[in-house]
């Protein structure tokens, strides 16, 4: 996972030295919009100046900071976890949904819809403390590999976005992840991969019950989801967790629409940016008809709302740190 963090340092150094802070971006409208925005809000005495405590930037994770096709990484973790736990849960063999997962029949498993997915997620991820769960995730990420590139999922992060993170932090921004994924799943790798501390991750959450054992407080994750940080939930998560409206938001799908809207509807200079996956050769090409990361409404409304749509194919010279 160190591979994801290493590119941050040279970029920050180049920013401070006056070089190109976004070397993996081609010169174009998206790069200019980003650099112009950063220059404007950090120019003390300028009309768009924003004090450092209010320089909040939020980033979706799946499809914005790392790859989400052909299936969300956390869903792959859930499926692997169900198979690993199956010997300890023989009753699952009597449940068609769990039978399908154990047999590797993803089509049959998907037939359960959202309700089925939540059942699987609860069974795979509950019954432990937040710290224990993050250790499980860390262990899985250390060995799991993507089928297309045979690389760790934490290596499938986008180099251009690592450079954006570095640029913003070098200019006094605080960067947050606001993900539809599980908050503790993302926290397991966010610091080492992106340089984003666990307390700067907002995400969907499972219920946690407090208890006491041997005179010590215990926290136990339950199988029920108690908050979904996606779509209209993202502004709620931002308001509860961050406490300030961001001035910049980065997403890639309609699940990020309300986050982009909430950010850019605030007063003063604002930035909304959408990563458009249109590069089948170097990554994947998808938008309106995709079952993962669908992008339709946000793509249609971006021009009217002043959001920049970043063509991965045209505006990124490289995709991954190793490519």
N, C-alpha and C positions, 0 to 999 in steps of 0.2 A: 504493500500500500504506500510505501515511501515514494514510489514512482509518481504518484499523483501530486505530492507536496513539493517535490524537488523543483519543478518548473516555476513555482511561485517566487522563489528567491531571486533568480536572475531577472525576471520581469520587474520586480520591485526595484531592483538595483538600476535597471535601465531607465525606469520612470524617474528616479531621483537624479540620475545623471543626465537627463534631458534627451535620451534616445527614444526610439519607438516603443511605447509601452504595450503595444498590441502587434507584435511581429507576425503572428499567425493569421492576422486579418488583412485581406486585400483592401487597398484604398477604395472606398466606395461610400454610399450614403449612410449605411449603418455605422461604420467606423467613425465617420465624421460626426454623425449625430451623437454618438457616445462620447467622443473626445470633446465636442463643443459643450455638451451638457456638463461634464466634469469640470471643464475650465470655468464655465459660468457660475456654478454653485460654489466653487472654491475660491473665487476671486474676491478677496476681502475689499469691501467698499463698493463692489459692483452691484447693479440692480437686482441680480438673482442670487446674491450670496446667501448661503445657508450655514448656520453655525455647526461645527463638527458634531455635537450631540444629536442634531436633527438629521444628519446625513445617514439615513437608514436605507439600505438596499436589500431587497428580498429576491430570492431565487427559488424557483421550483427545482426539484432534483431530477426525477425521471424524465428523460428527454430534453432537459435543459442543461444539466451539469454532467450527467452520464447517460449511457445508452439505455433505452427502454424496450427495444424490439429484439426478438419477436414476442417477448413476454416480459412482464415486469420482473426485475430481479428478486424482489421480496416474494413474489408468488412462487418463483422457482425454489426459494428457500423453504416456503411453506410446504410445497409438495415433497421436497427431500426430507423435511422434518417429519411429515406424516409417515413416510416409508421407514424412517429410522425408528420411530416410536411404535410402529405397528406390532412388533413382537410383544410389547408390554401392554397392548390393548387388543386382545383377541376379539372383543366384541365388535371392533371395527370391521371384521371380516363378514359380519352379518348386515352391514349397511352398504347399499349399492354405491353411494357417493364415495365412501372411503375405499370400497373395493376397487373402484375405477382408478383412484389415485395410486393405490398400492400396485395395481397391475400396469400402471403407466399409460392408462387410456385417458388422455387429457380431454378428448372430445366428449366422452361420457361424463367426466368430472365437470366440464364447463356447462353441461346441460342443467346443472343444479342452480345456475344463475347466481345473482348476488347473494341470496340467502345461503346457498350452498358454499360459496366462497367464504362467507363470514363464519360458517360452521367449521370449515377447514382451518381458517386462520385462528380461531379460538382454540381449537384442539391442538394445533401445532405450537402455539406461542404462549399459552397460559400455564399457570402452575409453578411459576418461579418469580424471583424478585427482579426488578429492573436491571440490577447489576448482573445477576446470573444470566438473564436473557441476552444482554449485550455481549457477555463472554461467549455464549453459544453462537451468536451471529458472527463474532470475530473469528471463531474457529472455522465456521462454514466458509466464510469469505477467503480464508487462507488456503483452502483446498479446492473450492468450486471453480469451474472454468466454463467460459462461454463456448458454445459449440462451433461457432463460425471462425473465431480467431484463436481458440484454445488459450485464452488469457484470463487472468483473474478479473472479476467484474470491476474492481477498483482501478484497473488499468484502462477500462473503457470509459474514461472521463474525457471531456472535450478540452483540448489544449487551449483553444481560443477563449473558453470561459474561465479557465484557470488564470489566464492573463487579465481578464476583466476583474476577477476577484482581487488579484494582486494590485492592479491599478487603483481600484476604489479604496482598498485599505491604505495604500500609500498616500492617498489624498484625503485621509481622515474619515472615511466611511466605516460604518459597522455593517457587516454582511451577515444576513440571516438566511437559512434555508427554510422555506415554507412548503412542505411536501404533503401530498395526499397519502404517502406511505406512512408506516408506523414510526412514531417519533423515536422510539428506542432502537428500532432497526437502523435508522439513519444515524443516530448518535453513536452507534458502534464504530462507524468509520469516518464520520464527518471531519474530525479534527486532523487525523493523519492524512486523509485524502485531499481535503479542501482547505485546511487551516481554519475551519469553523468549529468553535468550541461547542460541546453538547448543549450548553444553555442557550445557544443561538440557533437551535433547531426547533421548529414548530412543525407538528405533524399530527396524524390521527393517533388516538390513544385507546388503550384498553382500560377497563375499570381496574383499579388497584385497591385491595382491601388491606387496611392496617391490622396488625395483631401484635402479640407479644410472646416471646419464647425465652425461657431462662432469664427473665428480667430484661430482655433486649427487644427493641422495636423490630417488627418484621413487616415487610410489604410483599403482598402476593398478587401477581397479575391474574385477572379473571378472564374467562373466555368471551366476555361481552365487550364489544366496542362501545365506548361512551362518547366519542367525538370523532367526526369525520372531517378532516382538514382538506376538503376538496371543494371546488366550485364555490358556492356561497359561504361555505365554511371557512375559506381562507381569510377573508377579512375579519371574521370572528376570531380566528386563531391569532391573527396579527394583533388585534386590539387587546385580547386577553394576555398574550404572552409578551409582546413587545411594548405595548402602551403608547406607541407613536405611529402616526401614519407614515409609511415609507415615502421617499421621494423618487425612488427608482425600483422598477420591478421587471423581472426577466422570467418568461415562461415559454411554453411551446405548444400548449393544447387548450381546448375549450375549458378544461378543468382549471385553467389559470385565468380565465376571463375576468372573474370578479376581483381577483387580486390585482390585475392590471388596471381595472376600472377604478377600484378603491384608491389605488396609488395615484393615478393620473388625474383624478377628479379633485385632488387637494389643491390648495392655493399655491401660487408661485411656480417656478420652473420644475417640470416633472419629466420623467423618462419611462416609457413603456417599450419593451423589446421582446419580440417573439422569434424564437429559433424555428425556422422552417426546414423540415427534413425533406430535402429534395435531391439527395445525393445517393443513389442506389449503389454506385460503384464503391465509394469509400465508406458508406454506412448503410442507411436505408432511405427509401423514398416513400413517404406516406403523408396523408393529411385527412381529407374529408371522409373517406370510407374506411379508415383504419379502426380496428377493434381495440387498439392500444394507442393512446395519444392522439385521439381524433382532434383535428383542427379544421373548423368550418366557420363558426360564428366569429371567433376572434380574427380569423383571416379576412372575413368579409368586412368587419367593422374597423380593422386597424387603420385604414387611410383616414376615415372620418374622425377617429379618436387621436390621430397623431402618433400611433405606435409604429415603431420601426420593425419591419419584417426582415429577418436575417436569412438570406439564402445560403444554406450550408455549402451548396455546390459553387456558387459564384463568389461568396464573400469570405470563405475560410480557405486559406492556403493549405492547412493541414487540419485533421480532425482530432486524432489521438496524440498523446505525447510521443508515442513510439512510431508514428506513421511517417 
